[in-house]
Amino acid sequence: MERRFVKTSQVRTIQGGKRISGYGAVFNQLSEDLGGFREIVMPGAFRRCLGSLPDVRCLFNHNPDAILGRTTAGTLRLTEDLHGLYFECDLPDTQTGRDVRESINRGDIDQCSFGFVV
């Protein structure tokens, strides 16, 4: 599993704090140093995958025990636009969901990352 962290994602709460949104990946921007190399995510990078209606999970800190939303449940929606991979996730009324909402509202969490299998 590869992970990429996105500084320009600007995750925020919407819908009275019941939902979060932002960009899990942005296009045409150099990544930070990934151990001697840098990457750029190009437009269209997610098109084929999204077209296959994948089962994608929105996780807190890439922890599979901290599920915030899921595409197959309709609680996570993903779209690719000109800027990147946009998401909206309906937060669960769980301890993790409430903690994430509070941390975003306070400004402690303001970035996203995405994971993928090569």
N, C-alpha and C positions, 0 to 999 in steps of 0.2 A: 504494500500500500504506500503510495506516494502522497505527500501532503504539501500544499502550497498556501502560504499565508499572504493575505491581500491587505495592504495598508490603506488603500484608497476605496475600500468597500463601503464605508459609512453606514453601518447597520443602525437601524433606528426602530422605535416602536411606532405603530400606527393603530388606528381603530380603537382608541382609548386604552392602548397598552395590551390589547388582546392579541395583537399580531406584530411580528417583526418583519422588516423588509430590508433589502440591500443587495449588494452584488457579491456573490461568492467568488467570482473571477472577473477581472477586467481585461480588456483587449489592448494590445499594442503598447504595453508598458513593461520595461525590463524588471525582472524579479530582483530580489536581493541576491547576494552571493549564495549559491547553493553548494558550496564546497569546491570552488574553482571554476564554476560556470554559472551563467545566468540564462533565464528563459524568457520568452515572450509568448503569451497566449494569443493566438490569431483569431480574428473573426471567423465564425463557422466551426470552431473547435468542438462545440457541443451539439451541433445541429443533428448529426446522425443518431447520436445517443438519445437525444430528446425525442426524436421521431419514432423511436422504438418503444416509447412509453415505459421507461425503466422504473424500477422500484428503488427510488432514492430516499434516503433518510437525512433529515436535518438533525445533527447531533451537537451536543455541547461538548467542546474540547475533544471531538472525534471519539467520544466514549459511547459505545453501542448500548450501554445501560442508561444513557441520558438522551432519549429520543424526544425531540421537540415537535417533529412533524414528519409526515411520510407522503410521498406522491400517491401511492396506491390507496391511502386512506382519504385523500383529498385535503389533507391538512398542510401540505407543502405544494406550492406551485412554482414551477421553473419556466423561464422564458429566456431566449437569447435575443438580445437587441443589439444595436450598434455599439453600445458601451461595454457589454459583457453578459455574464450569466446572472440574470436578475431572479430574485426569489422573494416570495411572501410565505410566511409560515404562521399558522394559527397556534399560539402558545397553549400548551395544556395547563390545566389548573392543578399542577403538581408542584412539589417543592422546587424542582429544577426549573420549571417554567416560571414560577414566581421569582426565583433568584435571578434568572437571566433577565427578565423584564426589569427588575430593580437595578441590576448592574448596568444595563443599557441606558435606562433613564438617568442614572447618576453620572454617566459618561465613563464608567470604569471599563465597559466593553464597548468598543467602537469599530472593530474590525472583524473580518470573516476569513475563513480559509476553506479550501476544498480538498478532498481526497479523491484519489483515482487509482485504478489498477492499470499498470502498463501492459 
